[in-house]
């Protein structure tokens, strides 16, 4: 039966395809159906797998009983009894004969249905049996698939990945040719996994909650990254609706690309600078293709995440990445943010001694200043690459003037070191900072005197201002870009930057949402740094409005005292100015 589940939309778009369920060790069932005249051979394969699995279980039972006692051997005896249950076997065979299911698919569908029933009955004893069911499924799939087993790195056809969770490094290493979208049970907005999904430009939904027992590998699934929906085993009518949506989205994307060579200028003649956010060097081309004025945020942490199996990336790794982007962008500005990860996310470094709350712990510039060899390596690479383009350096998570000054001193020392070595670099490279901690906003009049530019990072600013862990499903409903407190912090940042004549951009996910474009312009923002795929949409909004009406919208918004009123008001205003079917 068709099932719809609601999660959190973190990367837009729609994907339709076969599920690859990662709860069973990344197995992919390569085929769901077999020819009618092949059903008997499928049943023979199934019998053989059950026989082999029974032998394994019996051996495990006897070995465990001998080593630890009968109590532990009985665990495998219970698995053996389930595996050889005649009713269960009959259900396998019925699906193969009546529906022409492959043996693998019949096993997965049947056992996951049992697991789902056990889960819904809310019986403690039955709940514990769910893991037994999954263990049996895993064992049978091992035997049935053999060499046909596929992991994420060995895909040969398109899939939608469904997983309990994906780490940022796992997401960064997804095979973009074959992984067309993903859904996870855990996760929240603004996390690194969500950011990488946007960089890959694949639909993604996170924070769905427990759902993997509802789906089998090979099931047809729809991921709606716009609405945050996952639809399992959609009926034909639903499939038709979403196929039409895919066609319409393609038509709109083609239409928006016509704006590429047009300036981002409001109807009353105010120019807005539109920059791109990137994670991978290959995305620089995407920014150019969509008419970006430059790179407003190059997130360098994925150089580390992509190299987890090789250890800490070398200076050469950094240099090659930055040089590539600099040469692609030519005379357009490229803002490189020094790495913004926590020590808990870098297995190459020693574990922090007391990291109880990573969001408030050793991360970002704090980690850089604690590991100066690592930091110097990155700064050297950026400075070396600066001779190939118009690079800028930006320090993340600056909370105190001392942190900023220490980072700048280290940069000056590295620049002097390169000068003594005779290595060319830009002697006047601009230095900026992220504004993503409330303390930085409060002290911004002091910070503004010591940097060349500022960039508002709303992902963390929201988290720290509202005391909401953006990856915690229990409180993620409190994480809102449009919260009045967050908007006041953004307004103050823009005002202070203007007072000191320092350019300020906004590079958090908020800037990539057309819903907020008019509000941000009304607050005085003149530089947006957005996900490459949203560049045309944001440009369309800019070219459809005047600054005068944007200021009126901002004035009205700042009178509201809750995020719901603000979001509803902004949605109405967006629909008034930009045709709904193009938004």
C-alpha positions in Angstrom: 0.0 0.0 0.0 1.0 3.6 -0.7 2.4 5.4 2.4 3.1 9.2 2.7 5.6 10.4 5.4 6.4 13.9 6.4 10.0 15.0 7.1 12.1 18.2 6.8 12.8 19.5 3.3 16.5 20.4 3.1 17.3 20.2 -0.6 14.6 21.0 -3.2 13.5 19.0 -6.2 11.6 15.8 -6.9 13.1 12.4 -7.5 11.3 9.1 -8.5 13.1 5.8 -8.4 14.0 2.6 -6.7 14.8 2.6 -3.0 18.2 1.5 -1.7 17.7 0.9 2.0 20.9 1.3 4.0 19.6 -0.3 7.2 20.5 -3.7 5.9 24.2 -3.0 5.4 23.8 -1.1 2.2 22.3 -4.0 0.3 20.7 -3.1 -3.0 18.2 -5.5 -4.5 19.1 -5.3 -8.2 15.8 -6.6 -9.5 12.3 -6.8 -8.0 10.7 -9.0 -10.6 11.5 -12.1 -12.6 10.1 -13.6 -15.7 7.1 -15.9 -15.1 8.9 -18.9 -16.4 11.8 -18.2 -13.9 9.7 -18.3 -10.7 10.5 -22.0 -10.0 14.2 -21.3 -10.2 13.8 -18.4 -7.8 12.1 -20.7 -5.4 15.1 -23.1 -5.7 17.4 -20.2 -5.0 15.3 -19.3 -1.9 15.4 -22.9 -0.6 19.1 -23.1 -1.1 19.6 -19.8 0.8 17.3 -20.9 3.7 19.2 -24.2 3.9 22.6 -22.5 4.0 21.3 -19.9 6.6 19.9 -22.8 8.7 23.4 -24.4 8.7 25.0 -21.2 9.8 22.5 -20.6 12.5 22.8 -24.2 13.8 26.6 -23.8 13.9 26.3 -20.5 15.7 23.8 -22.0 18.2 26.1 -25.0 19.0 29.2 -22.9 19.3 27.5 -20.3 21.5 26.0 -23.0 23.7 29.4 -24.6 24.2 31.2 -21.3 24.9 28.7 -19.4 27.0 25.8 -21.7 27.8 22.4 -22.7 26.5 20.9 -19.3 27.4 23.0 -17.7 24.6 22.7 -20.5 22.2 18.9 -20.2 22.4 19.1 -16.8 20.6 20.2 -18.5 17.4 17.7 -21.4 18.0 14.9 -18.8 18.0 16.3 -17.4 14.7 16.4 -20.9 13.3 12.8 -21.6 14.2 11.6 -18.3 12.6 13.6 -19.1 9.5 12.1 -22.5 9.1 8.5 -21.5 9.9 6.3 -23.1 7.2 3.9 -20.1 7.2 6.7 -17.7 6.6 8.1 -19.9 3.8 4.7 -20.1 2.3 4.4 -16.3 2.1 7.8 -16.1 0.4 6.8 -18.6 -2.2 3.4 -17.0 -2.8 5.0 -13.7 -3.6 7.4 -15.3 -6.0 4.7 -17.4 -7.8 1.8 -14.9 -7.7 3.6 -11.6 -8.2 6.8 -12.8 -9.9 8.9 -11.2 -7.2 12.6 -12.0 -7.1 13.6 -14.1 -4.1 15.4 -11.2 -2.5 12.5 -8.9 -2.9 10.0 -11.4 -1.5 12.2 -11.9 1.5 12.6 -8.2 2.2 9.0 -7.3 1.7 7.7 -10.1 3.9 10.1 -9.7 6.8 9.8 -5.9 6.8 6.0 -6.3 7.0 6.4 -8.5 10.0 8.8 -6.0 11.6 6.3 -3.2 11.0 3.4 -5.2 12.6 5.6 -5.9 15.6 6.5 -2.2 15.9 2.9 -1.1 15.7 1.6 -3.6 18.4 3.7 -1.7 21.0 4.5 -4.9 22.9 7.9 -4.8 24.6 8.6 -8.5 23.8 7.6 -8.2 20.2 9.5 -4.9 19.8 12.7 -6.8 20.8 12.0 -9.4 18.1 12.3 -6.7 15.4 16.0 -6.9 15.4 15.7 -10.7 15.1 13.7 -10.2 11.9 16.3 -7.8 10.5 19.1 -10.2 11.4 17.3 -13.0 9.4 16.7 -10.6 6.5 20.3 -9.6 6.5 21.5 -13.2 6.6 19.3 -14.3 3.7 20.2 -11.3 1.5 23.9 -12.1 2.1 23.3 -15.5 0.7 20.9 -14.6 -2.1 22.8 -11.6 -3.4 26.4 -12.8 -3.0 28.6 -10.9 -5.4 25.6 -9.0 -6.7 25.6 -7.0 -3.4 26.1 -3.3 -4.1 27.3 -0.6 -1.8 27.2 3.1 -2.3 30.5 3.1 -4.0 29.6 0.3 -6.5 26.3 1.6 -7.9 25.6 0.9 -11.6 22.1 2.4 -11.9 20.1 5.2 -10.4 18.7 4.8 -6.8 17.2 6.8 -4.0 19.1 6.2 -0.8 17.0 5.7 2.4 19.0 5.6 5.6 18.8 6.0 9.3 21.3 8.8 9.0 24.1 10.0 6.7 27.2 11.7 8.0 28.5 14.7 6.1 31.4 12.7 4.8 29.1 9.9 3.6 27.0 12.4 1.9 30.0 14.2 0.3 31.1 10.9 -1.1 27.8 9.9 -2.7 28.1 8.9 -6.3 26.3 11.8 -7.9 25.8 9.9 -11.2 23.6 7.3 -9.6 22.3 8.7 -6.3 19.3 10.8 -7.3 18.1 11.8 -3.8 18.1 10.6 -0.2 15.9 10.4 2.9 17.0 10.0 6.5 15.2 9.2 9.7 17.4 11.7 11.6 18.8 15.1 10.9 17.6 18.7 10.7 17.8 21.9 8.7 21.1 23.7 8.3 23.3 20.7 9.1 26.3 19.8 7.0 24.5 16.8 5.5 21.7 19.1 4.3 24.3 21.6 2.9 26.0 18.9 0.9 22.7 17.7 -0.5 22.1 21.2 -1.8 25.6 21.2 -3.3 25.0 17.9 -5.0 21.7 19.4 -6.2 19.7 16.3 -5.3 16.4 16.3 -3.5 16.7 15.4 0.2 14.4 15.0 3.1 15.7 14.5 6.7 14.1 14.0 10.1 11.4 11.6 8.9 11.5 9.5 12.1 11.5 5.7 12.1 10.3 4.5 8.7 12.8 2.0 7.3 10.7 -0.9 8.4 8.0 0.4 6.0 10.1 0.1 2.8 12.1 -2.7 1.1 15.0 -2.3 -1.3 13.7 -2.0 -4.8 10.4 -0.4 -3.8 9.4 2.6 -6.0 9.7 5.8 -3.9 9.0 9.5 -4.5 11.1 12.1 -2.7 9.5 15.6 -2.7 12.4 17.8 -1.5 10.1 20.9 -1.8 7.4 19.7 0.6 9.6 17.4 2.7 7.6 14.3 1.7 8.5 10.8 1.0 5.9 8.6 -0.7 6.5 4.9 -0.6 5.0 2.6 -3.2 3.0 5.4 -4.9 -0.1 4.5 -6.8 -0.4 5.2 -10.5 -2.3 8.4 -10.0 0.3 9.8 -7.6 3.1 8.8 -9.9 1.4 10.7 -12.8 1.0 13.8 -10.6 4.7 13.8 -9.7 5.8 13.1 -13.3 3.9 16.2 -14.3 5.6 18.2 -11.5 9.0 17.0 -12.7 8.2 18.2 -16.3 6.9 21.6 -15.0 10.0 22.1 -12.8 12.2 21.4 -15.8 10.3 24.0 -17.8 10.5 26.6 -15.1 14.3 25.9 -14.6 14.9 26.4 -18.4 12.9 29.7 -18.3 14.8 31.0 -15.2 18.1 30.3 -16.9 17.2 32.9 -19.5 18.0 35.4 -16.7 21.6 34.3 -16.5 23.1 37.2 -18.5 20.8 39.8 -17.0 21.8 42.0 -14.1 20.3 41.5 -10.6 18.8 45.0 -10.6 15.5 46.0 -8.9 12.8 47.7 -10.8 13.9 51.1 -9.3 17.5 50.6 -10.4 19.3 49.2 -7.3 22.0 46.6 -8.1 22.2 43.5 -5.9 25.3 41.4 -5.9 24.5 37.7 -6.3 27.3 35.2 -5.2 27.3 31.4 -5.0 27.9 29.1 -2.1 30.0 26.0 -3.0 31.4 22.9 -1.3 33.3 21.3 -4.3 35.5 22.9 -6.9 33.3 21.5 -9.7 30.5 23.8 -8.5 32.3 26.9 -9.6 31.3 26.2 -13.1 27.6 25.9 -12.0 27.9 29.4 -10.5 29.2 30.9 -13.7 26.5 29.1 -15.8 23.8 30.7 -13.6 25.2 34.2 -13.7 26.9 34.5 -10.3 29.0 37.6 -9.6 31.5 35.4 -7.7 31.8 32.9 -4.9 30.5 34.3 -1.6 31.3 31.2 0.4 33.6 28.3 -0.4 33.1 25.8 2.4 36.5 24.1 2.7 35.6 21.5 5.4 34.6 19.0 2.7 38.2 18.8 1.6 38.7 17.2 5.0 35.5 15.1 5.0 36.3 13.7 1.5 39.7 12.6 2.7 38.8 10.8 5.9 40.1 7.5 4.6 43.4 9.1 3.5 44.1 11.1 6.7 44.4 14.9 6.9 44.6 16.5 3.5 47.9 18.0 2.5 48.8 21.5 1.6 48.9 20.4 -2.0 45.3 19.0 -1.7 44.1 22.4 -0.5 46.2 24.4 -3.0 44.9 22.4 -6.0 41.3 22.8 -4.9 41.6 26.6 -4.4 43.6 27.1 -7.5 41.0 25.3 -9.6 38.2 27.6 -8.3 40.3 30.7 -8.7 41.1 30.0 -12.3 37.5 29.1 -13.2 36.2 32.3 -11.6 38.9 34.5 -13.2 38.5 38.1 -12.1 35.4 37.4 -10.0 35.8 37.3 -6.2 36.2 34.0 -4.4 35.6 34.0 -0.6 37.3 31.0 1.0 36.1 30.2 4.5 38.7 28.4 6.7 37.4 25.1 7.8 34.3 25.1 10.0 34.1 21.6 11.6 34.1 20.3 15.1 36.8 18.1 16.5 34.2 15.4 16.8 33.8 15.4 13.0 37.5 14.9 12.2 38.7 11.4 13.0 42.2 12.4 11.9 42.5 14.5 15.0 42.6 13.3 18.7 39.2 13.1 20.3 38.4 16.2 22.4 38.8 15.6 26.1 35.4 16.9 27.1 33.2 17.4 24.1 29.7 17.0 25.7 28.1 19.6 23.5 29.9 19.8 20.1 27.9 22.9 19.0 29.4 24.8 21.9 32.8 23.1 22.0 36.0 22.8 20.1 35.0 23.6 16.6 35.6 26.0 13.7 38.1 28.8 14.3 38.6 27.5 17.9 39.8 24.2 16.5 42.0 26.0 14.0 43.7 28.0 16.7 44.2 24.9 18.8 45.8 23.1 15.8 48.0 25.8 14.3 49.9 23.4 12.1 46.7 22.4 10.4 45.6 26.0 10.2 48.9 27.2 8.8 48.7 24.5 6.1 45.3 25.8 4.9 46.4 29.5 5.1 49.5 28.8 3.1 47.5 27.0 0.4 45.0 29.9 0.2 47.7 32.5 -0.1 49.6 30.5 -2.7 46.4 30.1 -4.8 45.7 33.9 -4.5 48.0 34.6 -7.4 45.6 32.8 -9.7 42.5 34.8 -9.0 40.7 37.3 -6.7 40.7 35.3 -3.4 39.5 36.5 0.0 39.9 34.8 3.4 37.0 34.5 5.9 37.2 33.2 9.5 34.1 31.4 10.9 32.5 31.4 14.3 34.4 34.5 15.6 33.0 35.3 19.0 35.7 37.5 20.5 38.2 40.1 19.2 41.0 38.0 20.6 40.1 35.1 18.3 40.0 37.4 15.3 43.3 39.0 16.1 45.0 35.6 16.7 43.8 34.4 13.3 45.0 37.5 11.6 48.4 37.3 13.3 48.8 33.8 12.2 47.8 34.8 8.6 50.4 37.6 8.7 53.1 35.2 9.9 52.3 32.7 7.1 52.4 35.5 4.5 55.8 36.5 5.8 57.0 32.9 5.7 55.9 32.6 2.0 57.6 35.9 1.2 60.9 34.7 2.7 60.5 31.5 0.6 60.0 33.5 -2.5 56.5 32.1 -3.0 54.2 34.7 -4.8 50.9 35.5 -3.2 48.5 38.5 -3.0 50.0 40.8 -0.4 46.7 42.7 0.0 44.3 39.7 0.3 41.1 40.8 2.0 40.2 39.3 5.3 36.6 39.0 6.6 34.7 37.2 9.3 31.4 35.3 9.6 28.8 36.9 11.9 27.0 33.9 13.3 27.3 34.3 17.1 25.1 36.8 19.0 28.2 38.1 20.8 29.7 39.1 17.5 26.6 41.1 16.6 26.7 42.9 20.0 30.4 43.8 19.5 30.2 44.3 15.8 31.1 48.0 15.9 34.5 46.9 17.2 34.9 43.9 14.8 34.0 46.1 11.8 37.1 48.2 12.4 39.4 45.1 12.0 38.0 43.4 8.9 37.5 44.2 5.2 34.1 42.6 4.9 31.4 40.7 6.8 29.2 37.7 6.1 26.1 36.7 8.1 25.9 33.0 8.7 22.2 32.5 9.6 22.5 28.7 10.0 24.5 29.0 13.2 23.1 32.4 14.2 19.6 31.0 14.4 20.9 28.0 16.5 22.8 30.2 19.0 20.2 33.0 19.2 17.3 30.6 19.8 19.2 28.0 21.8 18.0 25.3 19.4 20.1 22.4 18.2 19.2 22.3 14.5 19.8 18.5 14.3 17.6 17.6 17.3 14.2 16.4 16.2 12.6 17.2 19.5 13.2 20.9 19.2 13.7 21.4 15.5 10.2 22.9 15.2 11.6 25.9 17.2 14.3 26.6 14.5 13.0 29.4 12.3 14.9 31.8 10.1 12.1 34.3 10.4 12.0 34.5 14.2 11.8 38.2 15.2 14.9 37.9 17.4 16.9 36.6 14.5 15.7 39.3 12.2 16.7 42.0 14.7 20.2 40.5 14.8 20.4 40.6 11.0 19.1 44.2 10.9 21.7 45.3 13.4 24.5 43.6 11.5 23.6 45.3 8.3 23.2 48.7 10.0 26.6 48.5 11.7 28.3 47.3 8.6 26.9 50.3 6.6 28.0 52.7 9.4 31.6 51.5 9.0 31.5 51.3 5.2 32.1 47.5 5.2 30.3 45.3 2.7 28.1 42.7 4.2 26.6 39.6 2.6 24.3 36.8 3.9 25.4 33.3 3.1 23.2 31.1 5.2 20.4 29.0 3.9 18.0 31.9 4.5 19.5 33.8 1.5 18.7 30.9 -0.8 15.0 31.0 0.0 13.1 33.3 -2.4 10.6 33.8 0.5 13.1 36.0 2.3 14.6 38.0 -0.6 12.3 41.0 -0.4 12.6 41.2 3.4 16.4 41.1 3.3 16.6 43.8 0.7 14.2 45.9 2.7 16.6 45.5 5.7 19.4 46.9 3.6 21.1 43.8 2.3 22.8 44.3 -1.1 24.9 41.1 -1.3 23.4 37.6 -1.3 25.4 34.4 -1.3 23.2 31.5 -2.3 23.2 27.8 -3.4 24.0 27.8 -7.2 20.7 26.2 -8.2 18.7 29.0 -6.5 20.6 31.8 -8.2 18.0 32.2 -11.0 15.1 32.2 -8.6 16.6 34.9 -6.3 17.5 37.0 -9.4 13.9 36.7 -10.6 12.6 38.1 -7.3 15.1 40.9 -7.3 14.1 42.0 -10.9 10.4 41.9 -9.9 10.4 44.4 -7.0 11.5 47.9 -6.0 13.6 48.7 -2.9 10.8 51.1 -1.8 8.3 48.3 -1.5 10.9 46.0 0.1 11.5 48.6 2.8 7.8 48.7 3.5 7.7 44.9 3.7 10.6 45.0 6.2 9.0 47.7 8.3 5.8 45.7 8.5 7.6 42.4 9.3 9.5 44.1 12.2 6.1 44.9 13.9 5.2 41.2 14.1 6.1 39.2 17.3 6.1 35.6 16.0 7.5 33.6 13.1 4.1 32.3 11.9 2.7 35.8 11.1 6.0 36.7 9.4 6.1 33.6 7.2 2.5 33.9 6.2 2.9 37.6 5.4 6.1 37.0 3.3 4.4 34.2 1.4 1.5 36.5 0.4 3.9 39.3 -0.7 6.0 36.9 -2.8 3.0 35.5 -4.6 1.8 39.1 -5.3 5.1 40.0 -6.9 6.1 36.8 -8.6 3.6 34.5 -10.3 2.8 31.5 -8.1 3.5 28.9 -10.8 7.0 30.3 -11.2 8.0 30.4 -7.5 
